[in-house]
């Protein structure tokens, strides 16, 4: 069983993996330090056991995963409705919900083992501002709309946008967390962007907090 002392965990073969320590000043990002720590404990224990997080990710769970998501919080307005498409282990959806209790967050995840983990995590953490929907994003087209649709490492923009853009309310945005190839993805998607009548801007969030800073592609209507 993984430890919960913040020092390390074992992988699937019993090898010891040192766990990255939490940042010193979590209060600047999260109103409840203990709540985000409890989520991280779930990620590196149940999440690893169920294959939602690789064992070797344990030693960078804060920098590569939690902080990578948390630094985009300023991109979200107050009291907005957020849909996290392909939520997986809750990144960024659960992180955003913990950082911003004013948000209403819908975690959309089609795979049973992932949606089961999300449901258990939401229940164990007592997140009243989060709902879990086991479905593909397309199943919500014409049914639900949100102010912000987020995603992280789900699919290239050419596939992602047809899933996400129909979920955006007029005046809303898609915020897609991407890696260093974000600009190249935008360039490859130029025809689709024109077809959808949207613009795509690559933003960098979290300088001095996340290393490297988090790349986000912001999609919004040009009309």
Buried (B, 14 or more C-beta within 10 A) or exposed (E): EBBBEBEBBBBEEEEEBEBBEBBEEBEEBBEBBEBBBBBBBBBBBBBBBBEBBEBEBBBBBBBBBBBBBBBBBEBBEEEBBBBBBBBBBBBBBBBBBBBBBEBBBBBBBBBEEBBBBBBBBBEEBEBEBBBBBBBBBEEBBEEBBBBBBBBBEBBBBEEBBBBBBBBBBEEBBBBBBBEEEBEEBBEEBEEBBEEBEBEBEBBEBBEEBBEEBBBBBBBBBEE
